[in-house]
Every structure is written in C-alpha cells, then in structure tokens.
C-alpha cells in the first residue's frame, strides 16, 4: 500500500504533461518522488540545484523588497520546471511543454502543496 504523500504525488503525475514531481528537503535531498516514466538524471544533483535556485530566488525577492516567491516557474525549450516552497520542504514539478497547460500546473501546485505539507 502506498503512503498518503505517494498517493498525492501519483495524482499529480496524472495531470497532462507532468513528467515527474519531487519533494526535496531544504538541505538538497530527494525525500519522495513520482514519475510517469524513467528519468535520466542525477536526482541528488537535481535536488541540490532546486534548493540552490530557490535560495537565489528568495534572495532576489529580499533584495527587491518584494517578498518570498510563491511558485518559481522556469521555462525551458521543451519543459517547464515549477518550484514551490512548502515550509520545511520544496515541491519541484517537471512537465513537458508540448502537453502541459502552465495555468493548470500552477493551479495544481497551489492546491496540492498544502496537502503535501500536511502529509509529511
């Protein structure tokens, strides 16, 4: 039987275009994940970079005096990467741009983030 957080992550991967969703600790380690297929990536390096990106974006918000980011959205030629700070951890969602609707991804991140945070 899967854990409650694994069920939430599995639900997220059913959203059209979602390739993978990760829960990353603020120390830069993958806590949990779900993917729609095989990922060809170094998960430890990915987690460390997600943590570093969020830290840099938070510093930028502080420097500009505009606050903390809600969802950081990175757009690559074929993919979106959404990063959401959920308190003690980070949710990172990777999606295929040709199949995903960015507004839907952002909506689901905001909707599911509290559920994930409360489940951990």
NORRATA-V872944 format. One record per backbone hydrogen bond with DSSP energy under -1.0 kcal/mol. CO is the residue of the C=O (numbers start at 1). NH is the residue of the N-H. E is the energy in kcal/mol with one decimal. If there is no record, write none. Layout:
CO:NH:E ; CO:NH:E
This chain:
3:7:-2.0 ; 4:8:-1.8 ; 5:9:-2.5 ; 6:10:-2.4 ; 7:11:-2.2 ; 8:12:-2.1 ; 9:13:-1.9 ; 11:14:-1.0 ; 12:15:-1.8 ; 15:18:-2.1 ; 17:96:-3.1 ; 19:36:-2.7 ; 20:94:-2.9 ; 21:34:-2.0 ; 22:92:-2.4 ; 23:31:-3.3 ; 23:32:-1.3 ; 24:90:-2.7 ; 25:28:-1.9 ; 29:25:-3.1 ; 32:23:-2.9 ; 34:21:-2.6 ; 42:46:-2.6 ; 43:47:-2.7 ; 44:48:-2.2 ; 45:49:-2.4 ; 46:50:-2.6 ; 47:51:-2.2 ; 48:52:-2.1 ; 49:53:-2.9 ; 50:54:-2.5 ; 51:55:-2.2 ; 52:56:-2.4 ; 53:57:-2.6 ; 54:58:-2.5 ; 55:59:-2.0 ; 56:60:-2.2 ; 57:61:-2.4 ; 58:62:-2.0 ; 59:63:-2.7 ; 60:64:-2.4 ; 61:66:-2.7 ; 72:83:-2.7 ; 74:81:-2.4 ; 78:97:-2.3 ; 79:76:-3.2 ; 80:95:-2.5 ; 81:74:-2.8 ; 82:93:-2.8 ; 83:72:-3.0 ; 84:91:-2.9 ; 88:26:-1.0 ; 89:86:-2.7 ; 90:24:-3.1 ; 91:84:-2.8 ; 92:22:-3.0 ; 93:82:-2.6 ; 94:19:-3.0 ; 94:20:-1.8 ; 95:80:-2.4 ; 96:99:-1.4 ; 96:100:-2.1 ; 101:105:-2.1 ; 102:106:-2.5 ; 103:107:-2.4 ; 104:108:-2.6 ; 105:109:-2.3 ; 106:110:-2.2 ; 107:111:-2.1 ; 108:112:-3.1 ; 109:113:-2.2 ; 112:116:-2.6 ; 113:117:-2.8 ; 114:118:-2.4 ; 115:119:-1.2 ; 116:120:-1.6
